[in-house]
Amino acid sequence: MSCQENNIQLHDSSGSLRPVTLRVRLLLAVILALFGVVAVRLAQVQVVDSQKYRGIAQKQYQAKIDLPATRGTLCDRNGAMIASNTMLVSYAADPQMASDDARAIARKFSKLFGKPASAYLGKLRSDSRFVWLERLASVNSLKKIDLHEFGGLVVRHEPKRLYHDQVAGQLIGSTDLDNKGIAGVESEFDNDLRGEDGCVIFQRDGLGHARASVDFPRVEPVNGSNISLTIDMGVQAIAEQELRKGVERYNADGGITIILRPGTGEILAMAQCPSVDPNNFKRYPLQAQRLRAVTDIFEPGSVFKIVTASAAVDAGLVNPEKQFFA
């Protein structure tokens, strides 16, 4: 063989390729197959399932924070405040971002709110990206928590319904933790009172700090409408007091009183005994929460007297000015 030969053929005596060349070609075929699998997978991720993974990515760095609307107030016919709102604070956390401080957060909240640390630790070990730790706590609790000390901790100011009198509980009703009406007037006119919540989109940077997104405009909340009732809270208080005395005097199970203005039919008072405190509505059994004057069925009783009176007037036996001692 000459030293100046440029092409070297790797053939055995039979003229076929040597085994080393077969292995090289087989390796190339495997590599090309692997690249084909990767290409197919990339096409699936970036084209077929792109929306799915885009949504997962957004959940990791983007969060929607609701801006609650202020619930409309309730007033009586004289403008006296029946129900208004007060602001409290709620504490939540992102378990993934709070994992390093989970035990410290659990101990802090246990000491502050008097609950077992294990209750908070269980929430902080959740697979969710958002868990409530405490709802509607006093604003004073903020003074006892250094928000910069713990990672993943979220504080939200939330409105809570405040009832100014402990009367007309069944009539007024109450709201739940999310300030939505669940009984009485609060439930019947919930769509008018609640308003529409707004929202703001936050995005997390590389350090985990949340910042308002410039790509999504802030949507301001629309506050609920204020409602004035025909109820006179002074008359309502007197009606409940006298009704309670009657129930005690005759050892009755309960009682109902409705006071109307005859000329217009406006309801000035709708009293019920036993009564409930609207500020602690959920502590009462469902039987006590029911507004019996509206929900229950009664025999006509004295209501039927209007039929007798109408017949007497029609027959000319009495006139509308005639008075009877009843």
C-alpha positions in Angstrom: 0.0 0.0 0.0 1.4 3.4 -1.0 1.7 6.1 1.7 0.0 8.6 -0.7 -3.3 6.7 -1.1 -6.2 8.9 -0.2 -9.1 6.5 0.1 -9.0 3.5 2.4 -11.7 0.8 1.9 -12.6 -1.2 5.0 -13.6 -4.5 3.3 -12.9 -8.0 4.4 -11.8 -10.7 2.1 -15.4 -11.3 0.9 -15.8 -7.7 -0.1 -18.5 -6.8 2.5 -18.3 -3.9 5.0 -16.5 -4.6 8.2 -18.6 -4.8 11.5 -17.3 -1.5 12.8 -19.0 0.3 9.9 -22.3 -1.5 10.6 -22.2 -0.3 14.3 -21.6 3.3 13.2 -24.5 3.2 10.8 -26.7 1.6 13.5 -25.7 4.3 16.0 -26.6 7.0 13.5 -29.9 5.4 12.8 -30.7 5.3 16.6 -29.6 9.0 17.0 -31.8 10.0 14.1 -34.7 8.1 15.6 -34.2 9.8 18.9 -34.2 13.2 17.2 -37.4 12.2 15.4 -39.0 11.4 18.8 -37.9 14.7 20.2 -39.2 16.6 17.2 -42.6 14.9 17.4 -42.7 15.7 21.2 -41.8 19.3 20.6 -44.5 19.6 17.9 -47.0 18.1 20.4 -46.0 20.5 23.2 -45.7 23.7 21.1 -48.5 23.1 18.7 -51.1 20.5 19.8 -51.0 21.1 23.6 -49.7 24.7 23.5 -52.8 26.1 25.2 -52.6 23.6 28.0 -49.0 24.3 28.9 -49.5 28.1 28.4 -52.2 27.9 31.1 -49.9 25.9 33.4 -47.2 28.5 32.9 -49.5 31.4 33.6 -50.6 29.8 36.9 -47.0 29.7 38.0 -46.2 33.4 37.4 -49.6 35.0 37.0 -52.4 35.5 39.6 -55.8 37.1 39.4 -56.7 39.1 42.6 -60.4 40.0 43.0 -61.2 43.5 44.1 -64.5 43.1 46.1 -67.3 45.6 45.6 -68.7 47.4 48.6 -72.1 46.0 49.5 -75.0 48.5 49.5 -76.3 49.6 52.8 -79.8 49.0 54.3 -81.7 51.8 56.0 -85.2 52.1 57.5 -87.9 54.5 56.3 -86.4 57.3 58.4 -82.8 56.9 57.2 -81.6 55.1 60.3 -78.8 52.7 59.3 -79.7 49.0 59.6 -76.7 47.3 57.8 -73.4 48.7 56.7 -69.9 47.4 56.1 -66.7 47.2 58.0 -63.2 46.2 56.7 -61.4 43.1 58.1 -58.3 41.2 57.0 -58.0 37.7 55.7 -54.8 35.7 55.5 -53.9 33.3 52.7 -50.7 31.6 51.4 -49.2 30.1 48.3 -48.0 26.7 49.8 -45.2 26.3 47.1 -43.7 29.7 47.8 -44.2 29.3 51.6 -42.7 25.8 51.9 -39.5 27.1 53.5 -41.4 29.1 56.1 -44.3 26.7 56.6 -43.5 25.7 60.2 -42.7 29.3 61.2 -46.0 30.5 59.8 -47.9 27.8 61.5 -46.4 28.6 64.9 -47.0 32.3 64.4 -50.7 31.9 63.4 -51.3 29.3 66.2 -50.0 31.8 68.8 -52.0 34.7 67.3 -55.4 32.9 66.7 -55.3 30.2 69.3 -55.6 27.2 67.0 -53.3 24.2 66.7 -50.2 24.7 64.6 -50.9 21.4 62.8 -54.1 22.9 61.4 -52.2 25.6 59.6 -49.3 23.3 58.7 -51.7 20.9 57.0 -53.0 23.7 54.8 -49.5 24.9 54.0 -48.6 21.4 52.7 -51.4 21.4 50.2 -50.7 20.9 46.5 -52.9 24.0 45.7 -51.3 27.4 44.9 -53.8 29.2 47.2 -55.2 28.3 50.6 -57.0 30.4 53.2 -55.3 30.5 56.6 -57.7 32.9 58.4 -60.8 34.7 57.2 -62.2 38.0 58.4 -59.8 38.6 61.3 -59.4 41.9 63.1 -57.3 44.6 61.4 -55.3 44.8 64.7 -53.8 41.4 63.9 -51.7 43.1 61.2 -49.7 44.8 63.8 -48.5 41.4 65.2 -47.4 39.9 61.8 -44.3 41.0 59.8 -45.4 40.3 56.3 -41.8 40.6 55.0 -40.7 37.9 57.4 -42.5 35.0 55.6 -42.5 34.1 52.0 -45.7 33.2 50.1 -48.0 35.0 52.7 -51.0 36.9 51.2 -53.1 39.5 53.0 -56.5 40.7 51.7 -58.7 43.4 53.1 -62.3 42.1 52.9 -65.6 43.8 53.8 -67.9 42.2 56.4 -71.5 43.1 57.1 -72.2 45.1 60.2 -75.7 45.2 61.7 -76.4 48.1 64.0 -79.4 46.7 66.0 -80.2 43.3 67.3 -83.8 43.5 66.0 -85.6 42.2 62.9 -83.0 39.5 62.5 -85.1 37.1 60.4 -86.4 40.0 58.3 -82.9 41.4 57.5 -81.2 38.0 57.2 -77.4 37.8 56.9 -74.4 37.3 54.6 -71.8 34.5 54.3 -68.0 34.7 54.5 -67.9 36.1 50.9 -70.4 38.8 51.8 -73.3 37.2 49.8 -76.8 37.3 51.1 -78.1 34.0 52.5 -81.4 34.9 54.1 -84.0 37.6 54.5 -83.7 40.9 52.7 -80.0 40.3 52.2 -80.8 37.3 50.1 -83.9 38.6 48.3 -82.1 41.7 47.0 -78.6 40.2 46.8 -78.1 41.1 43.2 -78.8 44.8 43.8 -76.8 45.0 47.1 -73.8 43.0 46.0 -72.5 45.0 43.0 -69.8 43.6 40.7 -66.3 42.7 41.8 -63.3 44.1 40.0 -59.9 42.4 39.5 -56.2 43.1 38.9 -53.7 40.7 37.4 -50.4 40.3 39.1 -47.2 38.7 37.6 -44.3 37.3 39.6 -40.8 38.1 38.7 -37.8 35.9 39.0 -37.5 36.6 42.7 -41.2 35.8 43.4 -42.3 39.4 43.9 -45.8 40.1 42.6 -46.2 43.2 40.4 -49.3 44.5 38.6 -49.3 43.4 35.0 -49.2 46.1 32.4 -50.7 43.8 29.8 -54.0 43.5 31.7 -55.8 46.7 32.8 -57.2 47.0 36.3 -61.0 46.5 36.4 -62.5 48.6 39.1 -65.4 47.2 41.2 -68.9 48.5 40.9 -70.4 49.1 44.3 -73.8 47.7 45.2 -77.0 49.8 45.5 -78.3 51.2 48.8 -81.8 50.1 49.8 -84.3 51.8 52.0 -87.0 49.7 53.7 -90.5 50.6 54.8 -89.6 49.3 58.2 -89.5 51.8 61.1 -86.8 50.4 63.4 -88.4 52.2 66.4 -91.7 50.6 65.8 -89.9 47.3 65.1 -88.1 47.4 68.5 -91.4 48.1 70.3 -93.2 45.3 68.5 -90.5 42.8 69.4 -90.5 43.9 73.0 -94.3 43.6 73.4 -94.4 40.3 71.5 -91.7 38.9 73.8 -93.7 39.9 76.8 -96.9 38.3 75.4 -95.0 35.0 74.7 -93.6 34.9 78.2 -97.0 35.8 79.8 -98.8 33.0 78.1 -95.9 30.5 78.0 -96.3 30.3 74.2 -93.8 28.6 71.9 -93.5 31.8 69.8 -95.3 34.6 68.1 -95.5 36.8 65.0 -96.6 40.5 64.7 -97.0 42.5 61.5 -97.7 46.2 61.7 -98.9 48.0 58.5 -99.9 51.5 57.6 -103.6 51.1 56.6 -103.6 53.8 53.9 -100.7 52.4 51.9 -100.2 48.8 53.0 -96.5 49.6 53.9 -95.1 47.2 56.5 -93.8 49.2 59.5 -92.7 46.2 61.5 -92.5 42.5 61.1 -91.6 41.0 64.5 -90.9 37.4 65.5 -90.3 35.7 68.8 -87.9 34.0 69.4 -85.8 36.6 67.6 -82.2 36.2 66.3 -79.2 38.5 66.3 -78.3 39.2 62.6 -74.6 39.7 63.6 -74.5 36.0 64.8 -77.1 34.6 62.4 -75.4 31.3 61.7 -75.4 30.3 65.4 -79.1 29.9 65.4 -80.8 26.7 64.1 -82.6 26.8 60.7 -86.0 26.7 62.5 -85.2 30.0 64.2 -83.8 31.6 61.1 -86.9 31.2 59.1 -89.1 34.3 58.6 -92.3 32.7 59.6 -94.6 35.6 58.6 -93.6 35.0 55.0 -92.7 31.3 54.8 -95.4 29.7 57.0 -99.0 28.9 56.1 -101.7 30.1 58.5 -105.5 29.8 58.9 -107.2 33.0 57.8 -108.3 34.0 61.3 -109.0 37.7 61.7 -107.9 38.3 58.1 -111.3 36.9 57.0 -113.1 39.7 58.9 -112.7 41.9 55.8 -115.2 39.6 54.0 -117.8 39.9 56.8 -117.3 43.7 57.0 -117.6 44.1 53.2 -120.8 42.1 53.3 -122.2 44.2 56.1 -121.4 47.5 54.2 -122.8 46.1 51.0 -126.1 45.2 52.8 -126.3 48.7 54.3 -126.2 47.4 57.8 -123.1 49.5 58.7 -121.1 52.3 57.2 -117.3 52.6 56.9 -117.2 55.1 59.8 -118.9 52.6 62.2 -116.6 51.6 65.1 -116.6 48.3 67.0 -115.0 47.5 70.3 -112.8 44.4 69.7 
